[in-house]
Each structure stands twice: as C-alpha cells, then as structure tokens.
C-alpha cells in the first residue's frame, strides 16, 4: 500500500533538515518503507483539501490507504508500532522509548520553538531583546537536564529507538542558536543521530527538493 507524505514545496530552512517532514522521512528510512511525497505551498496548506488532512494547516501529513495522520509524534509512533526497528521488543523498554518520544515533543521542544519565535517571528518587537535571555535560559535549563540524564550513554535507553529519533530531531532545532554546543554530550548525541544512514537518506531527499531551480510554473525541478 502506497505511503504518501506531504512536505513544503520550498522549506523555510532551505532544506537543512529542520522541517518536520524530515522526522517522518527518517522514520520511514529506518523501518525500510518506501514513500511518495506530495509538495504543498504555503497557500495550499490552508486550502480545504489539505485542511481535511491536517486541521491546523501544517505539514507533514501521512496517508496510507484509508488512513490519514498528522503530527510527527503520532506518525512516527504509528510506523514504529507497525514495523520493526524503532521500538524494543521488551515491554518495559518499549514503554520507556515511547516516554522519550513524548518528552521530546512535550517537554524539550516547546522552549526551543519559543526561542525560534522570539528570534525570528518576534525579532522586530520592542520587547524582544528583553525576552530573549529569559527564553534562552529556559532552553538551557531543559538541555542541562537532558545532558545530565544522557551522561556518557550513546542513546537515551540502550539501543537507538523512536525516542532518540524524536529527541535528536528536536535538538537539531536548537543548533542554530548555538545553545546545543554548550553541552558536548548532547552535541555528540545529535551527531550520532545524523550519522545514521537512514537519517542521511532522509536529509538528502529533503535537501534535493530545496536545491532545485524554480521553474516558470513555480515548481522546483
């Protein structure tokens, strides 16, 4: 059954792997599932056809037969449950891996996204300069806690899992700020994730879309 995901026609980051479809691509590569990509513009994301798949008008979405999903955590969890390679067989280890998936998107990602908002979307506001250090400190707080928990381990809980996939994906969004490099074990942890062949294939696929030359019809080639 064909799997189709949606992705930005032209990603805001230029294909550096920060758009959330990279997480889904990575998971699909890890479990060895082929997929197709339907590119959408910012305008198309707000039109009825896409809103029927994603009620908040974002990417990515995931379609497989009659099943349509949105939210990267849900999509990655679906893939990890259906296919071997992203969740441990042991029930307790499996539960811990799922817990780390939730921790990535519910605890670690929010302050990182807040930092992106302050620096980019609200950078021209008069109160932005005063708010920025506060948000940076919140990010540092989460990174410090995660750094202590990871310690010298290679992955969060034994073998690589969907929990690591989601956490590495989230931490990548903190790299442009320079804060990730303040925690050497986290920076090395992210680098290990990026070195995985499945991640490299996912990254290359997204980058290829964003480095094509736009044509007169507005679509990349």
N, C-alpha and C positions, 0 to 999 in steps of 0.2 A: 504494500500500500504506500503510495507516494506521500512523503512528508514535505510540506511547504512552509517556509517561514517568511516573515516579512522583515525588511531592513530598510534603512534610509537610502533613498536614491543618491543622496550626497550627504555623508555624515558630517556633523558639525566639527568633529575632531580630525577630519581628513583621512580617516581610516587607521587611526593609531590604536584601535582595539578597545576604546573606551565606551563605544556604543554598546547597548545591552544585547544586541543580537550576537555579539562575539561570545557571550556566555553560552548561548544555545548552540551556536556552531561548534564550540569547544566540546560541549557535552555530546553532541551528535558524533563528532570525530572520535571521542573516547570510546563510545559504545559501538562504533563501526556502522553507523546508519547513514546512508546517502540521503540527500535532501535537495530540494529546489528552493530558490529564493525569488520572491516577488518584491521588487523595489518599489517603494512608495515615496512620493514627495511630501513636503510638509502640508501642502494643501490637501492632498489625497488622504492624509492621516485623519483629517477632520470631516471627511465625506461619509455618507451613510454606509457605503459598502465596507469601509474599514472600521467604522464605529460599531458595526454589527459584530465584528470580531474582537475589538478592543474598545470597551465602553468609555475609556478615558483618552482615546485617540493617540495612543503611543505605539511604539514598536519595542520588541518583536511580538508577533503572533505566531501561533503554531497550528497547523491544520494537518490532520491525518484521517482520511475518510470523513466520517461524520463528526469527528472530534475536533473542536476548536478551543484552544487555550490561549491565555495571555498571562503576563507576569513571569519573569525569568525563573524565579524560585519554583513556581508551580510546574513550569515546563521542564526544568532540569530534574525535578523530583519525579515527574512522570517518566522521563527517559531512564532515570536510574532504577525505577521500580520495574520497568518493562524489559530492561536489557542489563546483562552482566557487565561489571567493570567500574561502577560508580558507588555502589553500596556494599558493605561487607555482608557475608553470609551469616555470621554470628549475630543473633538478635540484639544483644546489648550494644555491640559495636555499631550495628546498623542504626540503632536509636541515637547513639552519640553523633554519628555522621549527620543525621537529619537535624539534630540540635544545632550543630555548627552551621548548617545551611540557614536556619532561622537566625542565628546570631549574626551571620554576615549581613543579611538584609535588614534586620530589625534593630540591631544594636550598633554595629560598626559603620554601616553605610550612611545612616541619617546625618551625623555630624560632618561627614566627608561631603555629602551633597550640599549641606548648608554652607560649607566653605566655598564650594563652586558657585553657589548662588550669590554669596556676598561679593566674591571677586569679579564675577562676570556679569551676572544679571543686575546686580545692585551696586556695581562699582562706581556709578556716577551719582549715587545718592549722598547727601551731605553727611549722613551718619555712618556711612560705610567704613571709613577709616577707624572710627571708634569701635565699631562692632567687630571688625576683622580679628584683632588679637583675642577677643573672647571666644570666637568660633575656633580659631587655631588652637587655643588651649583645650577646648573640648575634644578636638580631633586627637591632640597629643595624649589626652587622658585615655581615650579608647585604645590608641596604638600602644601606649605603655602597658596597659592591662593585658592586651593580646600578646605583646612581646614577652612579658613575664610568663604567661601561660605556655607559649610555644617553647621558650627556652632554647635548648640546643637541638630540639627534635627536628626531624626532616619534614614531617607533616603533623597536622593537629592531633591525630589519634591513630597512630600506627601507619597503615598504608594510605596512599592517596585515595581520596573519596570525593563525592559530590560536595561535601563540606569544604574541602580545600579548593575545589573548583570555584565555588561561590565566593569564598573568602579572598582568594587571590584576585578574582575579578573585581571585587570591591576595593581592595587595597590599591590596585592599579590606578584607580581614580584619584588617589591621594598623591601619586608620584609627581605630577606637575607642580604641586605646591612645595615640594622639597621636604615635606614632613616625614615621608616614608624613610628617607635616607638617614634620619636621626636614630633609627632603630635598625641596626645592622642585621640582626637575625630575621627581621621581617622583610627587609630588602632582599636578603638571600633566599628567603622562603618564596617571595614573588618571582624571583629569577628562576628558581627551580620549576615553578609552575609554567613560566614562559618557555622553558627549555623542553617541555614535553612535546613530542612530535604532534600530538593531537591539537595542542594549542597553536603550534606553529602553522599547521594547515588551516586552522580557523582564522588566524590573524592574516595569513596571506590571502585568503579568499575575500575577506572584508577589505583589505588594502587594495586589492586588484580593482574592486568596484570604484573606489575613490580616487584612483590614479589614472583612470581612463579619461580620454579627452572628450569633453562635451560636444555633442553634435548639434546641428541646426534645430533638430526636434526637441532639444533639451535633455536627451537621454545620453548617458555615457556609452562609449564604445571601447 
